[in-house]
Amino acid sequence: MVRHAISKSALQNRKRAIVKTVSYRLFMLLITVSIAWVIIGDVSAALNIGLLTNIVKTGTYYLYERIWDHITWGVMEQT
């Protein structure tokens, strides 16, 4: 049963990695903007902070995921 829950391949396709990245970053955007708004008190500035930081973080997260797709450490080989 557990074997079916584990991916048979360490490599994700690029489309899956992009969808995971975007959905995660949208969630983080909401959190960043909310915190910035509470601290700064200005919605426009909070949105600017949230958008800028999340654009940078989205790119770095995607690259990070793609790098890990090429690292085989800790991944069991297919049989």
Secondary structure, DSSP 8 states (H G I E B T S, - for coil): -HHHHS-S-S---HHHHHHHHHHHHHHHHHHHHHHHHHHH--HHHHHHHHHHHHHHHHHHHHHHHHHHTT--TT-----
